[in-house]
């Protein structure tokens, strides 16, 4: 999931605080982002395994202003609707999400 050439994933730090100009001195944004990146990569692999295209739905690593990792999901309405259907089927069939 990682690597150069994957523009949709943005190898740069996707720090939410940066969008708002909030950088707190001494906060380790990188550690939170790394944790979020691992989780986002896992979710993106699951999307691919479910037949979803990452150009239509994807998870992106980020952090909040306190340096805690966040995973944001972005997607087209159609792809998100498909994802919701997958989750509903898993819940209805008693699938174990853990």
Order of alpha helices (4+ residues) and beta strands (2+ residues): alpha-alpha-beta-beta-alpha
